[in-house]
Amino acid sequence: MDIQATSSTNIDSVCKFCNTRPRAYTCPRCGLGYCSSDCYKSEAHSECSESFYKQCVLDELKSQESDPEGRQKMIEILKRVHEQDLENMEALVESDEMDDEEETIEESVEELDSDDDETVPNLERRLQNINLDNADEVWSALTDAEKQEFEALIKNGDIEKFLPQWVPWWTYHSKKKLVEDLDEKSDEQRIELPSLIDVPIFNELQKASPNVEFNVINVIYAYAYVANYYNGDYLNCPVEATVVFLDLCDNMKLNKIYENPESAINSVIHRVINCNWLPQDEQTLSAFKEAGNTIIQGSDKKNKYLYTAIALSQLHRLLTAAKDEILKSKNKIGSKEFSTKFAQRYNADNINLSKKILLLYCKKLEYYLSWTKSHHINMYT
């Protein structure tokens, strides 16, 4: 028994792709352990890693739907990817010394150029009337060559170069100066923070339990993990992000009551560790705990509860968006090529996402917002 258990432990601790080095990370989608980025991007893991990077780009495309400048920026990025691919092909032709192979490559380049110039409208025109919020529409507007370019970028990891860098809103601390110019706005004032959901101070708060504070901490740390996991784009995939949040937050899903901050935080950590499709390496756990600490501590003593109120407001928007998305998905029609090819892998079997239950969750968040507001009436800036 002991020998078998030891053997099983050794196997589980080895990278599933190279079978030589010890595993250091766990893939959030397939649950397999790997040792490095090379193994993560390997051919054996390509189906899973491609899905991850494609979702990153998809989220960025969706975020540009109501932003004309952002839409134009994304179109320019796609055009640069296409032009870079053509330059690489031309460079390959020039450097190839074998005549037969050179002629073949030149012919393929000429055919591609001919298609671009004569028969295929330019990318900007093809995307002009496309709903960037619909992945299948965007995918269907691309040529076969562009689809291959996109998949190649995902396989080699170069797609990360085109994704915008995310700066968490809770890092917008204002820096105190010994001498301040009255006409100069602080760092925090210059950067627009997410707006707050306006709620009244409920009469029921007079009978609020002292445990509310710890329950809020459980909610905030679950939010911190979700925000980091989705690189800030959780509102662009509301159903999946809501599933993750509820799977980590026992106070919301199970109405669990906490007696102290430690138990509230450890509950989220425990849920992460026991969820085999979420990242749970040391770096991930450290990052989300640091984010939770920063949100709870607030920007400064004067506005200690401001960040907590913002996080609760963002969660309220997330659950509302999930409710709307569920209602819309019932009537969706059309091509599902992209959705089928790059389907997300997450377990929603034990999560109730009905309209009624999501409304109840939103009411609970409104109660926590009211409690937060009552504890620091000046948090609204």
C-alpha positions in Angstrom: 0.0 0.0 0.0 2.7 2.5 1.0 4.8 1.7 -2.2 1.8 2.2 -4.4 0.9 5.5 -2.7 4.4 6.7 -3.0 4.5 5.8 -6.7 1.2 7.6 -7.3 2.5 10.7 -5.5 5.7 10.8 -7.6 3.7 10.5 -10.9 1.3 13.3 -9.9 4.3 15.6 -9.0 5.8 15.3 -12.5 5.0 17.5 -15.5 2.4 15.8 -17.7 4.0 17.0 -20.9 7.7 16.5 -20.6 7.5 13.7 -17.9 10.9 14.8 -16.6 10.7 17.9 -14.5 8.5 18.4 -11.4 5.2 20.1 -11.9 5.0 23.7 -10.7 1.7 24.9 -12.0 -1.8 23.5 -12.8 -3.6 24.4 -16.0 -6.9 26.2 -15.1 -8.8 24.6 -17.9 -7.7 20.9 -18.1 -6.3 20.5 -14.6 -3.0 19.0 -15.8 0.2 19.9 -14.1 3.1 21.5 -16.0 6.6 22.7 -15.2 7.2 25.7 -17.5 5.7 28.0 -20.2 7.4 25.8 -22.9 5.3 22.8 -21.7 2.2 24.9 -21.4 2.6 26.0 -25.0 3.6 22.6 -26.3 1.8 20.7 -29.1 0.4 18.2 -26.6 -1.3 21.1 -24.7 -2.1 23.3 -27.7 -5.9 22.7 -27.7 -6.2 24.0 -24.1 -3.7 26.9 -24.4 -5.2 28.1 -27.6 -8.6 28.4 -26.0 -7.1 30.5 -23.2 -5.3 33.0 -25.5 -8.3 33.2 -27.8 -10.5 34.1 -24.9 -8.1 36.9 -24.0 -8.3 38.4 -27.5 -12.1 37.8 -27.6 -12.6 39.7 -24.4 -10.6 42.6 -25.8 -12.7 42.6 -29.0 -15.9 42.6 -27.0 -14.7 45.5 -24.8 -14.4 47.7 -27.9 -18.1 47.4 -28.9 -19.2 50.8 -27.6 -15.8 52.5 -28.0 -15.1 53.7 -31.5 -11.5 54.6 -30.7 -10.9 51.2 -29.2 -12.6 49.5 -32.1 -10.3 51.3 -34.5 -7.3 50.4 -32.4 -8.2 46.7 -32.5 -8.6 46.9 -36.3 -5.2 48.4 -36.6 -3.7 45.6 -34.5 -5.3 43.0 -36.7 -4.0 44.8 -39.8 -0.4 44.9 -38.3 -0.6 41.2 -37.6 -1.6 40.5 -41.2 1.1 42.9 -42.6 3.8 41.3 -40.4 2.9 37.9 -41.7 3.3 39.1 -45.3 6.7 40.6 -44.5 7.8 37.4 -42.9 6.8 35.4 -46.0 8.6 37.8 -48.3 11.7 37.7 -46.2 11.6 33.9 -46.4 11.4 34.1 -50.2 14.4 36.4 -50.4 16.6 34.3 -48.2 15.8 30.9 -49.8 18.5 29.8 -52.2 16.7 26.9 -53.6 15.1 27.9 -56.9 12.2 25.5 -57.0 11.2 26.2 -53.4 11.6 29.9 -54.0 9.3 29.8 -56.9 6.7 28.0 -55.0 6.8 30.4 -52.1 6.7 33.5 -54.4 3.6 32.1 -56.1 1.9 31.7 -52.8 2.8 35.2 -51.8 1.5 36.6 -55.1 -1.7 34.7 -54.8 -2.2 36.0 -51.3 -1.5 39.6 -52.5 -3.8 39.1 -55.4 -6.6 38.0 -53.1 -6.0 40.9 -50.8 -6.0 43.5 -53.6 -8.7 42.2 -55.9 -11.2 39.7 -54.5 -11.0 40.1 -50.7 -12.1 43.4 -49.2 -9.6 44.9 -46.7 -10.0 44.0 -43.0 -11.4 47.3 -42.0 -14.2 47.1 -44.5 -15.0 43.5 -43.6 -15.3 44.4 -39.9 -17.3 47.6 -40.5 -20.7 46.2 -40.0 -19.6 43.3 -37.7 -20.8 43.1 -34.1 -17.5 42.8 -32.2 -19.4 41.5 -29.2 -20.2 38.4 -31.3 -17.1 36.1 -31.6 -18.7 34.0 -34.3 -19.4 37.0 -36.5 -15.8 38.3 -36.1 -14.4 34.8 -36.9 -16.6 34.4 -40.0 -15.3 37.7 -41.3 -11.7 36.5 -41.4 -10.1 34.8 -44.4 -8.6 31.3 -44.0 -5.1 32.8 -44.1 -6.0 35.2 -41.3 -7.5 32.4 -39.2 -4.3 30.5 -39.6 -2.2 33.6 -38.6 -4.3 34.0 -35.5 -4.0 30.4 -34.5 -0.2 30.6 -35.1 0.1 33.6 -32.8 -1.7 31.7 -30.1 0.4 28.6 -30.5 3.7 30.4 -30.1 2.5 32.8 -27.5 3.0 36.0 -29.5 -0.6 36.9 -29.1 0.3 38.3 -25.6 2.2 41.1 -27.3 -1.1 42.5 -28.7 -3.0 42.4 -25.5 -3.3 45.7 -23.5 -1.6 45.8 -20.1 -4.1 45.8 -17.3 -3.7 48.1 -14.3 -6.0 47.1 -11.4 -8.2 50.0 -10.2 -7.3 49.3 -6.6 -3.7 50.3 -7.2 -4.6 53.9 -7.7 -3.4 55.1 -4.4 -3.0 58.8 -4.0 0.5 59.8 -2.9 0.7 62.3 -0.1 3.1 65.3 -0.5 4.6 67.5 2.1 3.6 70.5 0.1 0.5 70.3 -2.2 -0.7 72.6 -4.9 -4.3 73.4 -4.3 -5.0 73.5 -8.0 -3.3 70.2 -8.7 -5.4 67.1 -8.5 -4.1 64.0 -6.7 -3.1 60.8 -8.6 -6.3 59.1 -7.6 -8.5 62.0 -8.8 -6.7 62.0 -12.2 -7.6 58.4 -12.8 -11.3 57.6 -13.1 -12.3 54.8 -10.7 -15.3 52.5 -11.3 -18.5 54.2 -10.2 -20.5 53.2 -7.2 -23.9 51.7 -7.1 -26.0 54.2 -5.2 -28.0 52.6 -2.4 -29.7 54.2 0.7 -28.8 53.4 4.2 -31.3 50.7 5.2 -33.1 50.8 8.5 -32.3 47.2 9.0 -28.7 48.1 9.6 -29.5 49.1 13.1 -29.8 45.4 13.9 -26.8 44.3 11.7 -24.7 41.5 13.1 -21.0 42.2 13.9 -20.3 39.3 11.6 -21.3 41.4 8.5 -17.8 42.8 8.4 -16.3 39.4 8.1 -18.9 38.2 5.5 -18.0 41.3 3.4 -14.3 40.3 3.6 -15.2 36.8 2.2 -17.0 38.5 -0.7 -14.1 40.9 -1.4 -11.4 38.3 -1.5 -13.5 36.1 -3.9 -13.9 39.2 -6.1 -10.1 39.9 -5.9 -9.4 36.4 -7.3 -12.0 36.8 -10.1 -10.6 40.2 -11.1 -7.0 38.9 -11.3 -8.1 35.7 -13.1 -9.9 37.6 -15.9 -7.2 40.3 -16.1 -9.9 42.9 -15.2 -12.2 41.8 -18.1 -14.8 39.8 -16.1 -17.7 42.0 -17.2 -17.1 40.8 -20.8 -17.7 37.2 -19.9 -20.3 37.6 -17.1 -21.8 34.1 -16.9 -18.4 32.3 -16.6 -17.1 35.0 -14.2 -20.2 34.7 -12.0 -19.8 31.0 -11.9 -16.2 31.4 -10.6 -17.2 34.0 -8.1 -20.0 32.0 -6.6 -17.9 28.9 -6.5 -15.3 30.8 -4.4 -17.7 32.8 -2.1 -19.5 30.6 0.4 -21.1 33.6 2.0 -23.0 34.4 -1.2 -23.7 30.9 -2.4 -24.3 29.1 0.9 -25.0 32.1 3.2 -22.1 31.0 5.4 -21.4 33.3 8.4 -17.8 34.0 9.5 -16.5 34.8 12.9 -13.2 36.5 12.1 -11.2 37.8 9.1 -8.9 34.8 9.0 -11.8 32.3 8.5 -13.3 34.5 5.8 -10.1 34.7 3.8 -9.1 31.1 4.3 -12.5 30.0 3.0 -11.7 31.5 -0.4 -8.2 30.0 -0.4 -9.7 26.6 0.4 -12.2 26.9 -2.4 -9.5 27.9 -4.9 -7.3 25.0 -3.9 -10.2 22.5 -4.2 -11.2 23.8 -7.6 -9.2 21.7 -10.1 -9.7 24.0 -13.1 -8.5 27.3 -11.5 -4.9 28.4 -11.1 -3.7 27.7 -7.6 0.1 28.1 -7.7 1.9 30.1 -5.1 2.2 33.2 -7.3 -1.5 33.3 -8.1 -2.6 32.8 -4.5 -0.1 35.5 -3.3 -1.4 38.0 -6.0 -5.1 37.6 -5.1 -4.4 37.8 -1.4 -2.4 41.0 -1.9 -5.3 42.4 -4.0 -7.8 41.6 -1.3 -5.7 43.2 1.3 -5.4 46.4 -0.7 -9.1 46.6 -1.4 -10.0 46.1 2.3 -7.4 48.6 3.5 -8.6 51.2 1.1 -6.8 54.1 -0.5 -6.2 56.0 2.7 -7.7 56.5 6.2 -10.2 59.1 5.1 -11.6 56.8 2.4 -11.0 53.4 4.0 -14.2 51.9 2.7 -14.1 53.4 -0.8 -12.4 50.4 -2.4 -14.7 47.9 -0.7 -17.7 49.8 -2.0 -16.3 49.9 -5.5 -15.6 46.1 -5.4 -19.2 45.4 -4.3 -20.5 47.7 -7.0 -18.5 45.8 -9.6 -19.9 42.5 -8.4 -23.4 44.0 -8.6 -22.7 44.9 -12.2 -21.3 41.4 -12.9 -24.3 39.5 -11.6 -26.7 41.9 -13.4 -24.8 41.4 -16.6 -24.9 37.6 -16.1 -28.6 37.7 -15.7 -29.0 39.7 -18.9 -26.6 37.4 -20.8 -28.6 34.3 -19.7 -31.8 35.9 -20.9 -30.3 36.9 -24.3 -28.6 33.5 -24.9 -32.0 31.8 -25.0 -32.7 33.6 -28.3 -29.3 33.5 -29.9 -29.1 32.2 -33.5 -26.6 32.0 -36.3 -23.2 30.4 -36.8 -21.5 29.0 -33.8 -18.1 28.1 -35.4 -15.9 30.1 -33.1 -17.9 29.2 -29.9 -17.8 25.5 -30.8 -14.1 25.6 -31.7 -13.0 27.4 -28.6 -15.6 26.5 -26.0 -14.8 27.5 -22.5 -14.3 24.8 -19.9 -15.9 25.5 -16.6 -18.2 23.6 -14.3 -21.6 25.3 -13.6 -23.4 22.2 -12.5 -23.5 23.2 -8.9 -24.2 26.9 -9.4 -27.8 28.2 -9.7 -27.8 31.0 -12.2 -31.6 31.5 -12.5 -33.0 35.1 -12.8 -34.5 34.8 -9.3 -31.4 33.7 -7.5 -29.2 36.3 -9.2 -31.7 39.0 -8.1 -31.4 37.8 -4.5 -27.6 37.9 -4.8 -27.8 41.5 -6.1 -30.0 42.4 -3.1 -27.5 41.0 -0.7 -24.7 43.0 -2.4 -26.9 46.1 -2.0 -27.2 45.4 1.7 -23.5 45.1 2.0 -23.1 48.4 0.1 -25.5 50.1 2.4 -23.6 48.7 5.4 -20.3 50.0 3.9 -21.8 53.4 3.3 -23.1 53.6 6.8 -19.6 52.9 8.2 -18.0 55.7 6.3 -20.4 58.3 4.9 -17.6 60.3 3.3 -16.4 57.5 1.1 -18.1 59.1 -1.9 -15.6 61.4 -3.6 
